[in-house]
Amino acid sequence: MMRLISDFPTNGRSFYLVRAVLDPPSSLCKMLFPAIDKWHGRPAVKKLSPDNNNPIQPMIPKTFIQDSVLMMELHPSYPIWQHSIFFDPTYLSFKRDLLQIEAQEHDPAITMCASAL
């Protein structure tokens, strides 16, 4: 049901988000989340992921930055967007590139086939 509401195909495991094509620079991730690397050594994290192999944690900064570009377009008056990080040249460059990619017409099937070749 959630797949249908979200406009994803109901068969298979195909999830396609155009913004996921472009990864933010690691410098931008570290600028926005400067202490995230320190969390790997904390006891609470080790208890949740004893082998320190948590695939979600590294995705948090990346996904937040990717989503922020579109959220900023939808809700430009939110106070969070006034933070200096969102005026940094690195972020502005990433935002410009991501919006250009989003503006292009994308066919997930073609993108998946191209990436398989």
N, C-alpha and C positions, 0 to 999 in steps of 0.2 A: 504494500500500500504506500509506504513512504517513497519507494522508487517512483511510483506513478505520480505522486504529488510533486516530487522534485524534478519531474521531466526526464528521469533516467529510464532507460529501457527496462522492462519488467522481466525479461529473460536474460540469463547469463549474469556475468559480473562486470558489465561494462559501465564504468563511471568516467565521464570525460568532463573536465573543467579546463577551459581554455587558459585560465590564469596559472594553472599548474605547469604549463609549458615553460615558463620563465622563472628560474630560481633567483631569489634576491641575492645580492653579493653577501658573502660571509661577513664582511666588515659592517654591513648594515644590520645583520642579525645580531652581531656582538654589540653594536651601538645601542640597539633597542633592548636587548636582553644581556647586559654585561655579565651577569652572575650565573647564567644558565649552565656553563661548564662546571661550576663549583657544585652544582646539585648532584652530579654523578657520584661524588664521594660521600654524600651525606648518608647517615645510617637509615633514615626512613626510605630513601630511594633504593638502597641496597636491599632492604627488607622486601620492598615491592618487586624488585627485579634483581635477585641475587647474582645473576650472571652479568649484570650491568648491560643487558641487551634489550633496552626498552626502545622499540622502534618509534614510539609516539613522541617521546621527549624531543629529539632533534627536529621533528616536524613542526613543533609549536611556533618557534619564531618565524620559520619560512611561511607557514600557512597564515599566520597573523599578518605578516607584511603583505603577502599576496592579496588577502581579503581586505586589508585596509584601503587599498587603492580603490576598490569598488564601493566599499562602505563610505569612503569619503565623498564619492560621487553621489551616493544616495542620501547621505546625511551630512552635508557640508558644515552645518552649524554646531555639530557636536564639539564640546570643549576639548576632547582629546586631540583633535586635529590641530590645535593651536600649539602643541608641543614643538619645540625647536627641531626635533628629529625629522618631523614631516616637512621641514623647510630646508633640510640638508641637501646639498647638490647630489649626493649619492642616492637618496630617496627620490628626489625629483626626477633624476635620470631613469631610475627603475620604474617609477610611476608612468613617465612618458612612454617608455618602451612597452609596458604592459597594456596601457590603454590603446596603443597602436595595434597590438596583437588582438586585443578584445574587439576592436573595431572591424577587423577583417572577418569575412564570412568563413566559418569553419564547419567542415563536415567530419565528425568524429571517425567515420569509417575510413575516409581517405587518410586522415592523420594516423590512424592505427596501422593501416597498410603500409604507409610510407615509413613508419618507424620500424616495422617488421623487416623491411628490405635492407 
